[in-house]
Amino acid sequence: MPTQPAKKDLAAQAKSTRHGPPPAPGTRPAKPVNLYNFWTKEWLAIDAAAPPAPATINRFLRDHFTNKPAAMEPRLVAMLLAAASHFHSDVVDVVSGFRHPKYNLILRKKGHQVARDSQHTHGNAIDFYVPSVAAQVLQTWAKAQKLGGVGLYPESGFVHMDTGPIRSWSGE
Ligand SMILES: [Zn+2]
């Protein structure tokens, strides 16, 4: 008989205890929120009770053009989770997180509506939508959070949120 537990048993145990104790009887376990990155086609499931390490979140929200991550403002991810909860969705689609200054410049040269010193280049902004929620409805919710800037892009169907000064605008 082996005296050490098999590696696969340890892995199974680590997996089963990773999310902490099971919920009390009669309560529903918190559903994870699944973030989807439009550019990288990656998914990141976030369990609010056991959130992933910042490095995992930063990697998920990296600039897709240079493939470089940055330290993302944690209040933005909290906003994604809050939006998912408010609109009873287990999916939130991320259109843009960190934007490397190099990529930001390319977008500007292509004539996109991008600020020169965009909050995205500082890891302080996120563009997202919640499936089946109209961007205008999401914008109203986002403004009520009073986090900072809120931009509505009705044609593209997403909302921008940043941690800069409180202001709002509408794009295309
Ligand atoms: Zn944005």
Residues whose N, C-alpha, C, O or C-beta is under 5 A from the ligand:
A	BS01	ZN	A125 I126 D127 H160
